[in-house]
């Protein structure tokens, strides 16, 4: 059995939608990984062991408060990484 952080899955599933709305933001793998790491460090993890548990947590993600919290954390992380990329600005 595998232990899954459902919040991590949801962040990865959401990042592209938010990045598409932002102009002038680096979307390389390094920056994306940094954004996800910063986002996850600001959110409470939610670990599950089964696919059923994962589906239950994702269903709860539809709660607007959870979606709002995740989106705000992602936007904040995008701002930080875009101001301080770990590579030369292009």
N, C-alpha and C positions, 0 to 999 in steps of 0.2 A: 504494500500500500504506500501511496505517496501523500505527503502532507503538502497542502496547497495554500498559499496566501491569496485568497480570493480578491483582496483589495489590489494586489499587484496585477492580477489578471485584468481587473477593471481599469486600472490606470493605463496599462498598455493598450487596452481596447479603446480608450478615450483620447489618448495623446494626439493621434493623427487628426482627429476632427478639430481639436483646438489649434494645433499648429497650422492647419489650412486657413484659419481665420486671421493669422498673424503674418504680416508682411515683414520682410527683412530679418527673419529669424533663421539661424542656421538649423538645418534639419538633418545634419549628419548623424551617424550612429552614435558617436561619442557624445554629442550634445543631447541627443534623445535619451541615452542611458543616464547622463547626469541629471536631466530633468526628472526622469522616473525615480531615480534614487532620492533626490531632494523631496519629491512629492511623497514618496513612501515614508521618509523619515518624519514627515509632519502629520501623517495619518495613523490611526490605530489599525494594526493588522487584524485580519480575521482569517484564522487558519481552519481548514476543514480537511477531512481525510477522504471523503467520498465524493463522487460526482453529484449525488443527491444533495449533499450539504452545500456544494458549490452552487447548484441551481437555486437552492433556497436563499442563499446570501445574495446572489445576483438578482433574484426577484425583489428582495428588500432594497436593492440599489435603486429601484424605480422610485423609492421614497424621495421626494424632492429635496429634503434636507441632506440626505447622504450624497445625492448627485451634486448639489450645490457645494458642499464641503470638498468633494473630490475635485470639482472644476476650479474652485478658488485656489486650492493647493497646487494644482497643475499650472494655472496662470502665474501664480507667484514664483514657482520654480522656473518657469520659462523666462520670466523677467530677470531672475538672478543669473541663470546660465547665459542668457543672451548678453548681459552686461559683463560677464566674466567667463568667456569661453576658454576651454583648456587647449585652445589652438589659436593660430593667428586669425584675426577677423578678415573676412574676404570682401 
